[in-house]
Amino acid sequence: MQTLTVSLNERSYPIFIGESLLTQAVCYQSYLQGKQVLIVSNTTVAPLYLAQVENTLNTLGYQVASYILPDGEQFKNMAHVESIFTQLLEKRFNRDCALVALGGGVVGDMTGFAAACYQRGVSFLQIPTTLLAQVDSSVGGKTGVNHPLGKNMIGAFKQPNAVLADTSVLDTLNDREYAAGLAEVIKYGLIRDEPFLDWLEQNMADLVARDKKILAEAITRSCQNKADVVAADELEANDVRALLNLGHTFGHAIETAMGYGVWLHGEAVATGMLMAADLSWRLGWLTQDEVLRVKRILLAAQLPIIPPIDISPEQFLQLMAVDKKVLAGKLRLVLLQKLGQALVTADFPLATLVQTLSAGEHLGGDDE
């Protein structure tokens, strides 16, 4: 087991990374307040892993209850967060209770949001069961739900007490969900860690094949990048943390337009990252060969790179205007000054953005 730390002074917490952590008492002790624990999971993950977590917590003397959500991005809404509140109230959980999120990013986001709100804040612990959640959404304290008009527009910052990234649970993850997680891994190389990007290009075949050693290294390096960014800018006060949203403004527009759950989050982000690279090229920051390099690593990870043909540039612009990075009515995007160095900017001509939104399968120009 490896342990990283998200350094936030008195609110610092560990990220445990390794195999078979669900049954390791050391990963729970000291990180769950009180004795009442509600495990929130979903219909896919609970049959696989809930019993292990319940048994471990029961052995440690906790009063354990569980609540199972339906599985899917389309259920990430206020109604299902309210159902978590109902469980807590019906079971008379008090202010020193704890929530445990056992699932992917949807479960983690909703459980964290419920923990931020219930009795004005209770502790919670993240046990991410998808690659995307292990390398990104479980770390950093962003929680919330979707609205029909915009993704992740309702939420709160709520840091977990600990994150348990058990690599063993990824054995049951399907190939599509696994590939979606690789999008967020690649993101770290693109925005701030070019040596990691080089490493990913060299090892992508083994990573796709789920080589245990390569996978553990990818998770560790991704989590370290995320931890460093969160420590530098927890609440997105100075745009450092916003760099983690490379491709997300484009991607969220795709998810909203197509209907939550039709495109996986990582799939939409992958296409969004290539769109961001394309716009960076059109602005003169990247070469065409560098955009091709982005395209090739996304394809090697078995990710989509072409936005849906039925989203017009006008619809893209409407949906992108509903974004948390919009300030004073101006759309700001995360773009690439070069590979390994991102920035947040509103300094781009609308006509150039429309060219990217209209490029379709020709993103980055014709490469062959």
VEXRO-289684 format. One record per atom (N, C-alpha, C): residue in three letters; x, y, z. Coordinates in steps of 0.02 Angstrom, whole numbers, padded with zeros to 5 digits, always signed. Layout:
% residues N
ALAXYZ...
% end
This chain:
% residues 368
MET+00042-00060+00000MET+00000+00000+00000MET+00043+00062+00000GLN+00026+00110-00043GLN+00058+00175-00044GLN+00010+00226-00013THR+00039+00276+00019THR-00002+00328+00049THR+00022+00396+00025LEU-00022+00434-00007LEU-00010+00503-00025LEU-00049+00548+00023THR-00033+00611+00025THR-00068+00657+00069THR-00092+00718+00029VAL-00155+00736+00039VAL-00182+00799+00014VAL-00171+00849+00070SER-00126+00896+00060SER-00103+00941+00113SER-00147+01002+00118LEU-00192+01002+00167LEU-00237+01058+00179LEU-00237+01077+00253ASN-00178+01082+00281ASN-00169+01099+00352ASN-00209+01051+00396GLU-00253+01077+00438GLU-00288+01033+00485GLU-00338+00987+00450ARG-00354+01000+00388ARG-00400+00958+00350ARG-00364+00913+00301SER-00300+00903+00310SER-00262+00858+00267SER-00288+00786+00276TYR-00281+00747+00222TYR-00306+00678+00227TYR-00265+00633+00180PRO-00266+00568+00195PRO-00226+00521+00155PRO-00265+00492+00096ILE-00227+00475+00045ILE-00253+00433-00010ILE-00215+00367-00006PHE-00251+00314+00011PHE-00220+00247+00014PHE-00228+00215-00055ILE-00173+00188-00083ILE-00175+00157-00148ILE-00143+00088-00143GLY-00181+00037-00163GLY-00154-00031-00159GLY-00209-00082-00170GLU-00189-00145-00165GLU-00237-00200-00176GLU-00268-00221-00110SER-00331-00242-00115SER-00368-00273-00058SER-00371-00227+00002LEU-00386-00163-00009LEU-00390-00115+00046LEU-00459-00116+00080LEU-00510-00143+00047LEU-00577-00139+00076LEU-00582-00172+00144THR-00539-00221+00156THR-00542-00258+00219THR-00486-00238+00268GLN-00450-00184+00252GLN-00394-00163+00295GLN-00419-00113+00347ALA-00419-00133+00410ALA-00446-00091+00463ALA-00409-00024+00468VAL-00344-00024+00453VAL-00304+00037+00460VAL-00329+00093+00414CYS-00364+00074+00361CYS-00390+00124+00314CYS-00454+00158+00338TYR-00484+00130+00390TYR-00546+00157+00417TYR-00537+00189+00485GLN-00497+00157+00528GLN-00488+00181+00595GLN-00459+00252+00595SER-00485+00294+00636SER-00465+00364+00643SER-00494+00409+00590TYR-00527+00381+00539TYR-00553+00423+00485TYR-00629+00426+00483LEU-00661+00388+00527LEU-00734+00390+00532LEU-00753+00413+00602GLN-00787+00470+00606GLN-00807+00498+00671GLN-00867+00460+00698GLY-00874+00461+00764GLY-00932+00430+00796GLY-00935+00356+00784LYS-00995+00328+00790LYS-01005+00256+00781LYS-01057+00240+00727GLN-01094+00290+00705GLN-01145+00278+00654GLN-01116+00289+00585VAL-01123+00239+00542VAL-01096+00243+00474VAL-01149+00222+00424LEU-01161+00264+00375LEU-01205+00245+00319LEU-01161+00237+00257ILE-01163+00177+00229ILE-01127+00163+00167ILE-01176+00175+00110VAL-01157+00219+00063VAL-01198+00233+00005VAL-01164+00200-00055SER-01200+00158-00090SER-01173+00124-00149SER-01226+00125-00204ASN-01215+00085-00256ASN-01266+00080-00309ASN-01279+00008-00327THR-01326-00002-00372THR-01350-00070-00388THR-01297-00112-00424THR-01247-00081-00453THR-01194-00119-00486THR-01139-00139-00437VAL-01118-00091-00395VAL-01060-00102-00351VAL-01079-00141-00288ALA-01138-00127-00260ALA-01157-00158-00196ALA-01154-00234-00197PRO-01179-00269-00248PRO-01175-00342-00246PRO-01103-00368-00248LEU-01057-00328-00271LEU-00988-00349-00277LEU-00946-00337-00214TYR-00957-00278-00183TYR-00909-00256-00131TYR-00940-00232-00066LEU-01005-00223-00063LEU-01035-00196-00002LEU-01023-00240+00058ALA-01029-00305+00051ALA-01022-00350+00108ALA-00952-00345+00139GLN-00901-00337+00097GLN-00833-00331+00124GLN-00826-00269+00169VAL-00853-00213+00146VAL-00848-00151+00184VAL-00891-00156+00247GLU-00951-00182+00241GLU-00995-00190+00300GLU-00961-00234+00352ASN-00935-00291+00331ASN-00904-00337+00379ASN-00844-00305+00414THR-00804-00268+00377THR-00745-00235+00406THR-00767-00184+00458LEU-00817-00143+00442LEU-00840-00091+00488LEU-00875-00122+00548ASN-00913-00175+00538ASN-00946-00209+00595ASN-00894-00237+00643THR-00840-00265+00615THR-00787-00292+00657THR-00754-00237+00699LEU-00753-00176+00671LEU-00723-00120+00707LEU-00771-00088+00757GLY-00832-00114+00761GLY-00879-00090+00811GLY-00925-00034+00790TYR-00928-00020+00725TYR-00973+00033+00701TYR-01045+00008+00695GLN-01092+00053+00702GLN-01162+00040+00689GLN-01173+00055+00615VAL-01179+00002+00575VAL-01176+00009+00502VAL-01244+00000+00470ALA-01261+00047+00425ALA-01320+00040+00383ALA-01297+00053+00311SER-01338+00035+00263SER-01320+00046+00194SER-01380+00071+00155TYR-01366+00106+00100TYR-01419+00131+00056TYR-01395+00124-00016ILE-01436+00095-00058ILE-01416+00078-00127ILE-01453+00124-00176LEU-01415+00161-00215LEU-01441+00205-00266LEU-01445+00169-00333PRO-01488+00191-00378PRO-01484+00165-00447PRO-01420+00187-00479ASP-01396+00149-00528ASP-01331+00163-00559ASP-01339+00205-00622GLY-01305+00261-00625GLY-01306+00300-00686GLY-01303+00375-00675GLU-01271+00410-00721GLU-01265+00483-00717GLU-01333+00517-00717GLN-01383+00485-00748GLN-01450+00516-00751GLN-01484+00519-00683PHE-01457+00484-00633PHE-01485+00484-00566PHE-01448+00531-00518LYS-01399+00567-00545LYS-01359+00613-00504LYS-01397+00680-00499ASN-01447+00681-00454ASN-01490+00740-00449ASN-01512+00750-00377MET-01546+00805-00365MET-01567+00823-00297MET-01615+00772-00267ALA-01656+00743-00309ALA-01705+00695-00282ALA-01670+00636-00249HIS-01616+00613-00279HIS-01581+00555-00250HIS-01537+00574-00191VAL-01512+00636-00190VAL-01478+00660-00130VAL-01528+00664-00073GLU-01588+00688-00087GLU-01639+00692-00035GLU-01656+00623-00008SER-01652+00572-00051SER-01666+00504-00026SER-01611+00481+00023ILE-01550+00506+00015ILE-01497+00491+00064ILE-01514+00525+00130PHE-01536+00588+00127PHE-01557+00622+00188PHE-01612+00584+00224THR-01659+00558+00186THR-01715+00520+00216THR-01689+00460+00254GLN-01641+00424+00225GLN-01612+00366+00259GLN-01579+00387+00325LEU-01541+00441+00323LEU-01506+00465+00383LEU-01556+00485+00438LEU-01609+00518+00418LEU-01658+00541+00467LEU-01700+00483+00494GLU-01720+00437+00450GLU-01760+00381+00473GLU-01720+00337+00521LYS-01655+00333+00511LYS-01613+00291+00555LYS-01585+00332+00613ARG-01607+00395+00620ARG-01588+00438+00675ARG-01512+00446+00681PHE-01482+00459+00626PHE-01410+00473+00626PHE-01398+00544+00652ASN-01348+00551+00696ASN-01336+00616+00727ASN-01277+00651+00695ARG-01255+00706+00726ARG-01205+00750+00695ARG-01135+00720+00693ASP-01122+00668+00732ASP-01055+00637+00729ASP-01057+00571+00690CYS-01105+00565+00646CYS-01107+00507+00602CYS-01057+00516+00544ALA-01049+00465+00504ALA-01006+00469+00445ALA-01039+00434+00387LEU-01026+00458+00327LEU-01049+00427+00266LEU-00989+00396+00230VAL-01000+00340+00198VAL-00949+00307+00158VAL-00976+00301+00087ALA-00940+00329+00039ALA-00959+00325-00031ALA-00924+00266-00063LEU-00962+00215-00081LEU-00935+00154-00112LEU-00961+00150-00183GLY-00922+00176-00230GLY-00946+00176-00299GLY-00903+00221-00342GLY-00928+00238-00401GLY-00892+00281-00446GLY-00904+00354-00430GLY-00891+00397-00480GLY-00895+00468-00469GLY-00964+00493-00451VAL-01016+00462-00478VAL-01085+00483-00463VAL-01100+00472-00390VAL-01085+00412-00365VAL-01096+00396-00294VAL-01054+00442-00250GLY-00991+00452-00269GLY-00948+00494-00228GLY-00972+00566-00226ASP-00993+00593-00283ASP-01016+00662-00285ASP-01079+00671-00243MET-01127+00625-00250MET-01190+00632-00213MET-01180+00620-00138THR-01140+00571-00121THR-01128+00557-00050THR-01091+00615-00017GLY-01041+00642-00052GLY-01005+00699-00024GLY-01050+00760-00016PHE-01094+00771-00064PHE-01140+00828-00060PHE-01188+00818-00001ALA-01213+00756+00007ALA-01256+00742+00065ALA-01219+00753+00130ALA-01155+00732+00132ALA-01115+00742+00193ALA-01104+00817+00207ALA-01097+00857+00155ALA-01087+00929+00164ALA-01149+00962+00192CYS-01207+00935+00177CYS-01271+00967+00194CYS-01304+00940+00257TYR-01296+00874+00270TYR-01334+00844+00325TYR-01312+00874+00392GLN-01359+00903+00428GLN-01346+00937+00491GLN-01286+00985+00485ARG-01283+01017+00427ARG-01232+01067+00410ARG-01161+01039+00407GLY-01156+00973+00396GLY-01090+00945+00383GLY-01071+00887+00429VAL-01063+00828+00400VAL-01037+00770+00436VAL-00979+00742+00396SER-00940+00698+00427SER-00881+00672+00393SER-00900+00618+00342PHE-00855+00609+00294PHE-00866+00553+00247PHE-00800+00527+00220LEU-00803+00467+00194LEU-00745+00432+00169LEU-00759+00408+00098GLN-00710+00415+00054GLN-00719+00396-00016GLN-00687+00327-00029ILE-00726+00281-00057ILE-00700+00218-00083ILE-00719+00214-00156PRO-00678+00244-00200PRO-00695+00246-00272PRO-00684+00178-00305THR-00732+00157-00346THR-00729+00091-00377THR-00721+00093-00453THR-00712+00153-00481THR-00694+00159-00552THR-00626+00192-00557LEU-00594+00181-00614LEU-00529+00213-00624LEU-00536+00289-00624LEU-00588+00315-00657LEU-00597+00387-00659LEU-00605+00416-00589ALA-00643+00383-00547ALA-00653+00408-00479ALA-00589+00403-00438GLN-00550+00350-00449GLN-00488+00342-00410GLN-00437+00395-00426VAL-00432+00415-00489VAL-00380+00462-00509VAL-00404+00535-00509ASP-00470+00546-00500ASP-00493+00615-00507ASP-00548+00632-00457SER-00609+00608-00468SER-00666+00638-00433SER-00667+00625-00358SER-00634+00571-00335SER-00635+00556-00263SER-00588+00601-00223VAL-00542+00634-00258VAL-00491+00675-00225VAL-00506+00749-00237GLY-00507+00788-00183GLY-00512+00860-00192GLY-00575+00893-00166GLY-00626+00854-00149GLY-00683+00882-00114GLY-00736+00916-00156LYS-00734+00909-00221LYS-00789+00936-00261LYS-00847+00886-00260THR-00905+00909-00237THR-00964+00866-00233THR-01023+00902-00264GLY-01075+00865-00283GLY-01133+00899-00310GLY-01175+00855-00355VAL-01223+00887-00388VAL-01270+00852-00431VAL-01279+00891-00496ASN-01311+00857-00543ASN-01326+00889-00607ASN-01394+00922-00606HIS-01405+00967-00653HIS-01470+00998-00665HIS-01485+00987-00739PRO-01547+00982-00759PRO-01562+00972-00830PRO-01530+01024-00875LEU-01516+01083-00849LEU-01487+01137-00890LEU-01411+01140-00886GLY-01380+01101-00842GLY-01308+01104-00836GLY-01280+01053-00789LYS-01221+01027-00805LYS-01190+00974-00764LYS-01151+01004-00706ASN-01159+00974-00647ASN-01121+00992-00587ASN-01129+01066-00568MET-01188+01094-00581MET-01198+01165-00566MET-01223+01177-00494ILE-01238+01123-00458ILE-01262+01128-00389ILE-01218+01084-00346GLY-01185+01113-00297GLY-01141+01072-00256GLY-01105+01111-00202ALA-01055+01079-00173ALA-01017+01109-00118ALA-00948+01079-00117PHE-00900+01116-00089PHE-00834+01088-00074PHE-00839+01052-00008LYS-00822+00988-00008LYS-00823+00948+00053LYS-00768+00896+00047GLN-00714+00906+00084GLN-00658+00860+00081GLN-00674+00795+00118PRO-00654+00738+00091PRO-00663+00675+00128PRO-00612+00670+00185ASN-00624+00624+00230ASN-00576+00611+00284ASN-00519+00566+00260ALA-00533+00526+00208ALA-00482+00482+00178ALA-00510+00456+00112VAL-00465+00434+00069VAL-00484+00402+00006VAL-00450+00334+00003LEU-00490+00282-00011LEU-00464+00214-00017LEU-00467+00194-00090ALA-00412+00197-00125ALA-00409+00177-00196ALA-00385+00105-00200ASP-00432+00058-00196ASP-00418-00013-00198ASP-00414-00035-00271THR-00353-00049-00295THR-00345-00066-00365THR-00377-00133-00382SER-00390-00175-00333SER-00420-00240-00347SER-00490-00234-00375VAL-00527-00182-00355VAL-00596-00176-00378VAL-00600-00160-00452LEU-00545-00137-00481LEU-00547-00120-00552LEU-00550-00183-00596ASP-00538-00242-00566ASP-00542-00305-00604ASP-00613-00316-00632THR-00663-00290-00598THR-00732-00301-00620THR-00759-00242-00661LEU-00717-00193-00676LEU-00738-00135-00715LEU-00739-00153-00789ASN-00793-00135-00824ASN-00796-00152-00895ASN-00749-00108-00935ASP-00735-00129-00996ASP-00684-00095-01037ASP-00702-00023-01051ARG-00766-00009-01063ARG-00786+00060-01079ARG-00775+00106-01020GLU-00794+00085-00960GLU-00784+00126-00900GLU-00709+00133-00886TYR-00671+00081-00898TYR-00599+00084-00886TYR-00567+00136-00932ALA-00585+00133-00996ALA-00557+00181-01044ALA-00577+00252-01025ALA-00638+00261-01001ALA-00660+00328-00980ALA-00616+00356-00925GLY-00593+00313-00881GLY-00547+00335-00829GLY-00479+00355-00856LEU-00457+00324-00910LEU-00393+00341-00939LEU-00392+00413-00965ALA-00450+00440-00983ALA-00453+00509-01007ALA-00427+00557-00953GLU-00448+00546-00891GLU-00426+00589-00837GLU-00352+00578-00820VAL-00327+00518-00830VAL-00256+00505-00821VAL-00215+00545-00872ILE-00236+00541-00936ILE-00201+00577-00989ILE-00204+00652-00976LYS-00258+00676-00949LYS-00267+00747-00935LYS-00209+00775-00894TYR-00186+00739-00844TYR-00132+00765-00801TYR-00068+00776-00841GLY-00054+00731-00888GLY+00004+00741-00930GLY-00002+00802-00974LEU-00062+00814-00999LEU-00073+00870-01045LEU-00069+00938-01010ILE-00095+00941-00947ILE-00101+01007-00916ILE-00040+01027-00875ARG+00000+00978-00849ARG+00053+01000-00803ARG+00112+00952-00796ASP+00112+00895-00830ASP+00162+00845-00816ASP+00182+00810-00882GLU+00221+00846-00923GLU+00239+00817-00988GLU+00280+00753-00981PRO+00325+00746-00931PRO+00358+00681-00923PRO+00308+00623-00913PHE+00254+00636-00878PHE+00202+00586-00869PHE+00169+00570-00936LEU+00158+00622-00977LEU+00130+00611-01044LEU+00176+00566-01085ASP+00240+00579-01081ASP+00289+00536-01116ASP+00283+00464-01091TRP+00280+00456-01026TRP+00274+00389-00995TRP+00210+00354-01018LEU+00156+00391-01021LEU+00092+00362-01042LEU+00096+00338-01115GLU+00127+00378-01157GLU+00134+00357-01227GLU+00174+00292-01232GLN+00225+00285-01192GLN+00267+00225-01194GLN+00233+00164-01164ASN+00187+00176-01118ASN+00157+00120-01080ASN+00083+00111-01092MET+00053+00146-01140MET-00019+00144-01148MET-00045+00074-01165ALA-00009+00037-01206ALA-00032-00030-01223ALA-00038-00073-01161ASP+00012-00070-01117ASP+00009-00108-01054ASP-00045-00081-01008LEU-00055-00015-01009LEU-00107+00014-00967LEU-00176-00008-00990VAL-00187-00008-01055VAL-00252-00032-01081VAL-00261-00106-01064ALA-00207-00144-01064ALA-00210-00215-01047ALA-00216-00228-00972ARG-00216-00174-00933ARG-00224-00176-00860ARG-00166-00211-00825ASP-00106-00202-00849ASP-00047-00225-00814ASP-00047-00195-00744LYS-00042-00237-00694LYS-00051-00215-00624LYS+00001-00163-00604LYS+00064-00174-00622LYS+00117-00129-00602LYS+00109-00061-00637ILE+00095-00063-00702ILE+00086-00001-00740ILE+00025+00037-00716LEU-00029+00002-00702LEU-00090+00033-00678LEU-00079+00067-00611ALA-00045+00033-00565ALA-00032+00063-00500ALA+00010+00127-00506GLU+00059+00126-00552GLU+00100+00185-00563GLU+00059+00243-00591ALA+00014+00227-00638ALA-00028+00279-00668ALA-00075+00310-00617ILE-00103+00269-00573ILE-00148+00295-00522ILE-00110+00338-00472THR-00051+00315-00452THR-00012+00352-00403THR+00009+00420-00431ARG+00034+00422-00492ARG+00057+00485-00521ARG-00002+00532-00534SER-00059+00504-00553SER-00118+00546-00562SER-00141+00576-00496CYS-00145+00535-00445CYS-00168+00560-00379CYS-00120+00611-00351GLN-00054+00602-00363GLN-00006+00651-00338GLN-00015+00718-00373ASN-00027+00716-00438ASN-00041+00778-00475ASN-00104+00811-00448LYS-00157+00772-00438LYS-00219+00801-00413LYS-00209+00829-00343ALA-00175+00793-00300ALA-00163+00816-00231ALA-00124+00881-00231ASP-00074+00887-00274ASP-00033+00948-00277ASP-00075+01008-00299VAL-00119+00998-00348VAL-00161+01053-00372VAL-00211+01074-00319VAL-00242+01026-00286VAL-00292+01042-00235VAL-00259+01078-00176ALA-00199+01057-00157ALA-00164+01090-00102ALA-00147+01162-00120ALA-00134+01175-00184ALA-00116+01243-00206ALA-00176+01289-00214ASP-00235+01260-00226ASP-00293+01302-00242ASP-00358+01263-00229GLU-00371+01250-00165GLU-00427+01207-00147GLU-00494+01231-00175LEU-00507+01296-00172LEU-00573+01323-00189LEU-00574+01359-00256GLU-00526+01345-00299GLU-00521+01377-00365GLU-00519+01454-00359ALA-00479+01478-00312ALA-00475+01550-00301ALA-00429+01585-00350ASN-00382+01549-00380ASN-00333+01582-00423ASN-00322+01546-00490ASP-00370+01505-00510ASP-00369+01471-00575ASP-00320+01414-00581VAL-00283+01398-00528VAL-00238+01340-00532VAL-00280+01276-00536ARG-00329+01270-00492ARG-00369+01210-00492ARG-00413+01205-00554ALA-00433+01262-00582ALA-00474+01262-00642ALA-00439+01228-00700LEU-00373+01224-00699LEU-00336+01190-00753LEU-00355+01117-00757LEU-00380+01088-00703LEU-00402+01018-00703LEU-00462+01008-00748ASN-00492+01063-00771ASN-00552+01058-00812ASN-00536+01059-00887LEU-00475+01043-00906LEU-00460+01037-00977LEU-00510+00991-01011GLY-00543+01016-01063GLY-00591+00975-01100GLY-00659+00971-01070HIS-00667+00994-01008HIS-00729+00983-00972HIS-00786+01029-00996THR-00770+01091-01016THR-00824+01135-01039THR-00854+01107-01103PHE-00812+01085-01149PHE-00837+01051-01210PHE-00873+00986-01190GLY-00841+00948-01146GLY-00868+00882-01128GLY-00934+00886-01092HIS-00941+00934-01045HIS-01005+00941-01010HIS-01060+00960-01059ALA-01044+01000-01109ALA-01094+01018-01159ALA-01118+00955-01197ILE-01071+00910-01212ILE-01089+00848-01245ILE-01134+00806-01200GLU-01116+00799-01137GLU-01156+00758-01091GLU-01226+00786-01083THR-01232+00852-01076THR-01297+00883-01067THR-01339+00876-01130ALA-01309+00888-01188ALA-01347+00886-01251ALA-01371+00815-01266MET-01329+00766-01253MET-01346+00697-01271MET-01391+00663-01219GLY-01394+00693-01158GLY-01431+00661-01104GLY-01382+00627-01058TYR-01385+00642-00993TYR-01336+00615-00946TYR-01335+00538-00948GLY-01276+00511-00956GLY-01267+00439-00957GLY-01259+00410-01027VAL-01278+00447-01079VAL-01270+00422-01147VAL-01196+00419-01165TRP-01161+00475-01155TRP-01088+00476-01157TRP-01063+00472-01085LEU-01014+00429-01072LEU-00982+00429-01007LEU-00942+00493-00999HIS-00934+00515-00937HIS-00898+00577-00923HIS-00829+00577-00955GLY-00791+00523-00945GLY-00724+00520-00973GLY-00723+00521-01048GLU-00773+00491-01080GLU-00777+00493-01153GLU-00788+00564-01177ALA-00833+00600-01144ALA-00846+00670-01164ALA-00785+00713-01151VAL-00750+00702-01096VAL-00690+00740-01080VAL-00635+00726-01132ALA-00628+00664-01153ALA-00577+00647-01203ALA-00589+00687-01267THR-00651+00686-01292THR-00666+00725-01351THR-00656+00799-01338GLY-00676+00822-01279GLY-00667+00892-01261GLY-00595+00912-01258MET-00551+00867-01236MET-00479+00884-01234MET-00451+00892-01304LEU-00473+00850-01351LEU-00450+00859-01420LEU-00478+00924-01449MET-00539+00943-01431MET-00567+01006-01453MET-00527+01065-01425ALA-00507+01059-01361ALA-00465+01111-01331ALA-00397+01115-01366ALA-00368+01057-01383ALA-00305+01057-01418ALA-00312+01087-01488ASP-00368+01073-01521ASP-00382+01102-01587ASP-00386+01178-01583LEU-00422+01203-01533LEU-00427+01276-01526LEU-00359+01306-01509SER-00320+01272-01468SER-00252+01296-01452SER-00209+01299-01515TRP-00217+01251-01560TRP-00181+01252-01624TRP-00203+01311-01667ARG-00268+01322-01670ARG-00294+01377-01711ARG-00271+01445-01684LEU-00257+01448-01619LEU-00232+01510-01590LEU-00156+01517-01596GLY-00123+01466-01623GLY-00051+01469-01634GLY-00009+01444-01576TRP-00040+01411-01528TRP-00002+01388-01469TRP+00026+01318-01477LEU-00011+01274-01509LEU+00013+01207-01523LEU+00026+01199-01597THR+00073+01155-01614THR+00083+01137-01684THR+00032+01083-01703GLN+00024+01074-01768GLN-00021+01022-01791GLN+00004+00953-01769ASP+00069+00944-01768ASP+00097+00880-01745ASP+00081+00868-01672GLU+00080+00920-01631GLU+00063+00911-01560GLU-00010+00893-01551VAL-00054+00922-01592VAL-00124+00902-01589VAL-00132+00829-01610LEU-00095+00810-01661LEU-00095+00740-01682LEU-00071+00694-01627ARG-00023+00717-01589ARG+00002+00678-01532ARG-00053+00668-01480VAL-00092+00720-01466VAL-00149+00714-01420VAL-00200+00665-01448LYS-00214+00671-01513LYS-00263+00626-01544LYS-00241+00554-01539ARG-00177+00541-01551ARG-00153+00472-01552ARG-00155+00440-01483ILE-00139+00478-01431ILE-00140+00446-01364ILE-00211+00432-01342LEU-00258+00476-01361LEU-00328+00463-01345LEU-00354+00402-01382LEU-00336+00395-01445LEU-00356+00336-01483LEU-00324+00273-01455ALA-00261+00278-01434ALA-00227+00220-01404ALA-00261+00197-01341ALA-00293+00245-01305ALA-00330+00229-01244ALA-00401+00206-01260GLN-00417+00200-01324GLN-00482+00176-01347GLN-00538+00223-01327LEU-00525+00288-01336LEU-00572+00341-01318LEU-00599+00375-01381PRO-00660+00401-01379PRO-00687+00438-01436PRO-00655+00506-01442ILE-00650+00531-01504ILE-00617+00595-01515ILE-00659+00642-01559ILE-00717+00618-01582ILE-00759+00658-01627ILE-00824+00675-01591PRO-00842+00739-01584PRO-00905+00756-01550PRO-00965+00733-01590PRO-01022+00725-01558PRO-01083+00703-01593PRO-01100+00752-01650ILE-01117+00724-01708ILE-01131+00765-01766ILE-01195+00806-01759ASP-01240+00784-01714ASP-01304+00819-01708ASP-01303+00875-01656ILE-01244+00894-01630ILE-01239+00954-01588ILE-01210+01009-01632SER-01250+01059-01645SER-01228+01114-01688SER-01182+01161-01649PRO-01142+01201-01684PRO-01101+01251-01650PRO-01142+01297-01606GLU-01202+01315-01629GLU-01246+01359-01590GLU-01267+01326-01525GLN-01285+01261-01528GLN-01304+01226-01467GLN-01245+01218-01420PHE-01186+01203-01448PHE-01125+01200-01407PHE-01116+01265-01368LEU-01120+01321-01403LEU-01109+01386-01371LEU-01161+01399-01316GLN-01223+01381-01328GLN-01275+01391-01278GLN-01261+01350-01215LEU-01241+01288-01225LEU-01227+01244-01167LEU-01162+01263-01132MET-01113+01284-01170MET-01049+01304-01139MET-01056+01368-01099ALA-01106+01408-01114ALA-01118+01470-01076ALA-01141+01455-01005VAL-01166+01393-00993VAL-01187+01372-00926VAL-01128+01333-00896ASP-01078+01368-00874ASP-01016+01338-00851ASP-00990+01378-00792LYS-00961+01343-00743LYS-00939+01376-00682LYS-00880+01423-00694LYS-00845+01416-00751LYS-00789+01460-00765LYS-00810+01525-00799VAL-00874+01532-00816VAL-00898+01594-00846VAL-00896+01649-00793LEU-00863+01705-00809LEU-00859+01762-00764LEU-00878+01825-00802ALA-00919+01867-00770ALA-00941+01930-00800ALA-00969+01919-00870GLY-01003+01864-00878GLY-01034+01850-00942GLY-00987+01825-00996LYS-00923+01814-00979LYS-00874+01793-01030LYS-00856+01719-01020LEU-00858+01682-01075LEU-00839+01612-01074LEU-00763+01606-01068ARG-00741+01568-01019ARG-00669+01554-01011ARG-00658+01479-01022LEU-00604+01464-01055LEU-00588+01394-01070LEU-00519+01377-01046VAL-00508+01313-01031VAL-00441+01287-01016VAL-00412+01264-01082LEU-00356+01295-01101LEU-00323+01279-01164LEU-00250+01263-01150LEU-00213+01244-01202LEU-00144+01222-01195LEU-00096+01271-01227GLN-00055+01303-01187GLN-00001+01345-01214GLN+00052+01302-01247LYS+00063+01243-01218LYS+00104+01191-01246LYS+00085+01127-01210LEU+00108+01071-01235LEU+00093+01008-01201LEU+00127+01008-01133GLY+00088+00996-01081GLY+00114+00998-01013GLY+00105+01065-00979GLN+00073+01113-01014GLN+00062+01179-00984GLN-00004+01208-01008ALA-00052+01213-00962ALA-00119+01238-00978ALA-00129+01308-00949LEU-00180+01341-00973LEU-00200+01405-00945LEU-00275+01413-00952VAL-00304+01457-00910VAL-00375+01476-00916VAL-00378+01543-00950THR-00417+01548-01003THR-00419+01611-01040THR-00487+01623-01072ALA-00503+01687-01078ALA-00561+01709-01117ALA-00537+01745-01180ASP-00472+01744-01192ASP-00442+01783-01246ASP-00437+01741-01310PHE-00494+01732-01342PHE-00496+01697-01406PHE-00555+01725-01446PRO-00547+01732-01511PRO-00602+01757-01553PRO-00658+01706-01556LEU-00719+01729-01551LEU-00777+01684-01556LEU-00776+01646-01622ALA-00756+01680-01674ALA-00755+01647-01740ALA-00707+01588-01741THR-00651+01593-01703THR-00603+01538-01701THR-00632+01480-01661LEU-00666+01495-01606LEU-00699+01443-01568LEU-00751+01407-01611VAL-00789+01444-01650VAL-00839+01414-01694VAL-00806+01367-01745GLN-00746+01385-01768GLN-00710+01340-01814GLN-00697+01273-01780THR-00676+01275-01717THR-00665+01212-01681THR-00731+01174-01673LEU-00784+01209-01655LEU-00848+01176-01644LEU-00877+01147-01709SER-00854+01173-01765SER-00878+01150-01830SER-00833+01097-01862ALA-00775+01083-01831ALA-00725+01042-01865ALA-00744+00968-01869GLY-00782+00943-01820GLY-00802+00873-01822GLY-00743+00826-01825GLU-00744+00781-01875GLU-00691+00731-01880GLU-00625+00761-01904HIS-00625+00825-01922HIS-00564+00859-01944HIS-00532+00900-01889LEU-00546+00885-01827LEU-00513+00920-01772LEU-00437+00914-01780GLY-00404+00972-01773GLY-00331+00973-01781GLY-00308+00972-01853GLY-00356+00978-01899GLY-00338+00976-01970GLY-00332+00904-01994ASP-00320+00896-02057ASP-00312+00829-02087ASP-00241+00806-02075ASP-00234+00753-02037ASP-00168+00734-02012ASP-00132+00684-02058GLU-00165+00656-02105GLU-00131+00607-02148GLU-00134+00630-02221
% end
